[in-house]
């Protein structure tokens, strides 16, 4: 009997050791990030499938038609969820507001310690989506797009960099940090493909150039 118990203890100890090791392997890194976009090869394939057409009109566009920063859980809205996800050592108060932490902005390589210095960028801007097909969506569809935490559509970046991007597509604007441009193009195509949005010819050419260098 003692041998049986000894073997059981040994098995339990081995299982515990394995669980501990697995925990170490799967533990999140200090700096999290938006969902990983498709690979460059998949993005090139997706890009070839997108409808190419002249950019549509901004007539009728309003950010209010893309309800954003909706409640995700408890007191936390989409912005706060992304700030927590994209930061390191983020502390939130009872209202889910980030009171401290550190954020690295992938677009320009800057690091910030105040949440007020960060904007949550829509990878494919709302106005760009409107001109690319979202004008025909329902408000519910546009809300899902504006708060999408599953695709690489939301990312915390330096506020004035986000403002300089505005609603421009990759034919007009790319991150100044060239090391991130491949990820940016992969994410852009991933989002547009998922939502069936079109691209204009200049936008497609710029994306092809970036993706061919990935």
C-alpha positions in Angstrom: 0.0 0.0 0.0 2.8 2.4 0.8 4.2 1.9 -2.7 0.9 2.8 -4.2 0.6 6.0 -2.1 4.2 6.8 -3.0 3.4 6.5 -6.7 0.3 8.6 -6.3 2.3 11.3 -4.5 4.9 11.2 -7.3 2.2 11.5 -10.0 0.6 14.4 -8.1 4.0 16.1 -7.7 4.7 15.7 -11.4 1.3 17.1 -12.3 1.9 20.1 -10.1 5.3 20.7 -11.6 3.8 20.5 -15.1 1.0 22.9 -14.2 3.5 25.3 -12.8 5.6 25.1 -15.9 2.6 25.5 -18.1 1.5 28.5 -16.1 4.9 30.1 -16.7 4.7 29.5 -20.4 1.2 30.9 -20.8 1.5 33.8 -18.4 0.8 37.1 -20.1 3.8 39.4 -20.8 4.1 42.6 -19.0 3.2 44.6 -22.1 0.1 43.2 -23.7 -1.2 44.2 -27.1 -4.1 44.2 -29.5 -5.1 40.9 -31.0 -2.5 39.6 -33.4 -3.4 40.3 -37.0 -3.2 37.7 -39.8 0.2 36.9 -41.3 1.6 39.0 -44.1 0.9 36.2 -46.6 -2.7 35.9 -45.5 -3.0 39.7 -45.6 -1.7 39.8 -49.2 -4.3 37.2 -50.0 -7.1 39.1 -48.2 -6.0 42.3 -49.9 -6.4 40.7 -53.4 -10.0 39.8 -52.4 -11.1 43.3 -51.3 -13.3 45.3 -53.6 -11.4 48.2 -55.2 -13.4 51.3 -55.7 -13.2 55.1 -55.4 -13.7 56.3 -51.9 -17.2 57.1 -51.1 -18.7 60.3 -49.8 -18.5 61.5 -46.2 -22.1 62.9 -46.5 -24.2 61.9 -43.6 -21.2 60.7 -41.5 -21.2 61.3 -37.8 -19.2 59.6 -35.0 -22.5 59.3 -33.2 -23.5 56.8 -35.8 -20.7 54.5 -34.5 -21.7 54.3 -30.8 -18.3 53.7 -29.1 -16.8 53.2 -25.7 -19.8 51.1 -24.7 -19.9 49.3 -21.4 -18.0 46.0 -21.6 -18.4 44.7 -18.1 -19.2 46.3 -14.7 -18.0 49.9 -14.8 -15.5 49.2 -17.6 -16.1 50.7 -21.1 -14.2 49.8 -24.2 -11.5 52.5 -23.7 -10.7 51.3 -20.2 -10.5 47.7 -21.3 -8.0 48.6 -24.1 -5.9 50.8 -21.7 -5.7 47.9 -19.3 -4.9 45.4 -22.1 -2.3 47.5 -23.8 -0.5 48.8 -20.7 1.9 47.4 -18.1 1.2 47.5 -14.4 -2.1 49.3 -15.0 -4.1 50.2 -11.8 -7.8 51.0 -12.1 -10.1 52.7 -9.6 -13.6 51.5 -8.6 -14.9 53.3 -11.7 -12.5 51.3 -13.9 -10.5 54.5 -14.8 -6.7 53.8 -15.1 -5.0 55.7 -12.3 -1.4 54.6 -13.1 0.5 52.3 -15.4 2.9 52.5 -18.4 2.0 52.5 -22.0 4.2 52.1 -25.1 2.8 53.6 -28.2 3.6 51.3 -31.2 3.1 54.1 -33.7 5.8 56.4 -32.5 7.8 54.5 -29.9 6.9 56.9 -27.0 6.2 55.6 -23.5 3.6 57.3 -21.3 2.6 57.0 -17.6 -0.6 59.0 -17.7 -3.7 57.5 -19.4 -4.7 61.0 -20.5 -1.8 61.0 -22.9 -3.3 58.0 -24.8 -6.0 57.8 -27.4 -7.6 54.5 -28.4 -7.1 54.5 -32.1 -9.6 52.8 -34.5 -7.1 51.0 -36.8 -9.6 51.6 -39.6 -11.0 55.0 -38.7 -14.7 55.4 -38.3 -15.0 58.0 -41.1 -12.8 55.8 -43.4 -15.1 52.9 -42.7 -18.2 55.0 -43.5 -16.7 55.9 -46.9 -15.7 52.3 -47.5 -19.1 50.7 -47.0 -20.2 51.2 -43.4 -22.6 54.0 -44.4 -25.0 51.1 -45.4 -24.7 49.3 -42.1 -27.1 49.4 -39.2 -26.2 51.3 -36.0 -25.8 48.0 -34.3 -23.3 46.8 -36.9 -21.4 50.1 -36.6 -21.4 49.8 -32.8 -19.8 46.3 -33.1 -17.1 47.7 -35.4 -16.3 50.7 -33.2 -15.9 48.5 -30.1 -14.3 45.4 -31.6 -11.9 43.8 -29.1 -11.6 40.5 -31.1 -10.0 41.9 -34.3 -6.9 44.1 -34.4 -9.1 47.2 -34.6 -8.3 49.1 -31.3 -4.9 50.1 -30.0 -3.7 52.6 -27.3 -1.3 55.1 -28.9 0.0 58.7 -28.2 -3.0 61.0 -28.4 -1.5 63.6 -30.8 -0.2 60.9 -33.1 -3.7 59.5 -33.3 -5.0 62.9 -34.0 -2.5 63.4 -36.8 -3.6 60.2 -38.4 -7.3 61.3 -38.2 -9.3 59.4 -40.8 -6.5 58.8 -43.3 -5.9 55.5 -44.9 -2.4 53.9 -45.5 -2.1 55.7 -48.8 -2.1 58.9 -46.9 -0.7 58.0 -43.4 1.5 55.3 -41.9 3.1 55.1 -38.4 6.4 57.0 -38.1 7.9 54.0 -36.5 8.7 51.9 -39.5 9.2 48.7 -37.5 5.5 48.7 -36.9 4.3 49.3 -40.4 4.1 45.6 -41.4 1.9 44.9 -38.4 -0.2 48.0 -39.1 -0.8 46.9 -42.7 -1.7 43.4 -41.7 -4.1 44.7 -39.1 -5.7 47.2 -41.6 -6.3 44.5 -44.2 -7.5 42.0 -41.5 -10.2 44.4 -40.3 -11.3 45.6 -43.8 -11.5 42.0 -45.0 -13.5 40.9 -41.9 -16.1 43.7 -42.4 -16.2 43.6 -46.2 -15.0 47.1 -46.6 -13.6 48.4 -49.9 -10.2 49.9 -50.6 -9.3 52.7 -53.1 -6.5 52.1 -55.6 -3.9 54.3 -53.8 -4.7 52.7 -50.5 -4.3 49.2 -52.0 -1.0 50.1 -53.6 0.4 51.4 -50.4 -0.7 48.3 -48.5 0.8 46.1 -51.2 4.1 47.9 -50.9 4.3 47.5 -47.1 3.1 43.9 -47.2 5.6 42.9 -49.9 8.4 44.1 -47.5 7.1 42.1 -44.6 
